């Protein structure tokens, strides 16, 4: 009921907008991985690999590792050697981890003044 309620509030256009935004994000992520594999894989093959990786990682019970393995498997099934697919997968995961770390640090830096003001206010109340 909650899913249908949210879908009815968003409408089909809102649902389509969320879907399109997700596909654009996946395309951007795949384009980064494609730079490593452009001599052996098509952009659409890399896009499919990235989509499988993200989708499986979201729904599988054993966290993101299963999604990463499935993404690499899609590359292998597309004709890329297993060692190259694994290497590309490791680079992809490492790049994503570094980018998320930078994103978190930027968020902390932007929130630091508000956090400091809040802590200062609490300390004034206590003491």
N, C-alpha and C positions, 0 to 999 in steps of 0.2 A: 504493500500500500504506500509506503514512504517513497519508493522509487517512482511509482506512477504519479504520486502527488507532486513530486519535484519536477517530473517531466511535463506534467500538465501546466505547472506554473511557468516553466521555461518556454514551453511551446516548441513546435518543430523547428522554428527558426533559431531559437536559443540553443537547442540540441545540436543543430547543424553547425552553429558557430563554435561550440565547444569541440565538436568533432574536427572541424577545419583547423582550429588552433592546435589541436593535438597532432594532426597530420603535418602541419607546418613545422612544429617543433621536431617531430621525428625526421622530417626531411632535412632540417638544419643539422641535426646530430648525425644523420647518415652521410651528409656531404663531407663532414670532417673525417669520417671513417673511409669514405670513398677516396680521399686523397692518398691513402695508404695502398689502396687496392685497384686503382684505376687501370693498371695494365692487365689485370686478370679478371675483373668483375665489372658488370654494368652498375650504373647508379641505382637502377631499380632493384637489382639483386641485393645490393648493400642496404637499400631502403627496406626491403622485405626482411632481411636479417635483423635490422635494428627494430623493426616493428614487432617481429616475433620475440626478440629479446625482452623488450619492454612489456609486451602483453603477457608473456609467460611469467615474467618476474612479478607482475602485479597479481596474478591469480594462483600461482603455484604455492603450496604450503611451505616449501623449503627455501624461502626468501629469494633473493635475486640470483643466486648461483645457478639455479636451474634455467633461468631465463638467459643468462650469459652462455651457458653450454648449448642451449637450443639455438641461439643466434649464431654461434660458431658453426653449429651443425648445418644450418641453412647455407652458410658460405661453402662448406665442404660439399654439400649436395649440389651446389651450383658450379662445382668444378675447381674450387680453390684447394690447394694442398692443405692437409690438416695442420701442418706446422705453421703455415702462413695465416690460416684462419685463427689459430690459437694466438699467435703473436699479435694479429690485428685486434682480436678481442681484448687482450691484455692492455694494449695501448689505448683502446677505446675506454675501458673501465678506468684506467689510471688517469686519463685526461678528464673524464667526467668527475672523478673524485677530487682532483685538483681544482677544477672549476667550482664544484660545490663548496670546497673549503674557502676559496676566495669569496664566493657569494656570502657565506656565513660571516667571514671577517668584515666584509663591507656592511652587512646588517648590524653587526655588533658595534662597528665604528659609528654608524648613523644613530644607533640607539643609545650610545654611551652618554651623551649629555642628558637625555631624559632619565636614564637610570641613575646618573649621579645626582640629579635634582631630587629624585624620589628618595634615594638613600639619605641625602642631606636632610630632607624633610622628616623622615622617620627618626634620624638621629637627634634632630632638634626636639621632637616630641618626647623622646626617651630621656633626654638629658638636660 
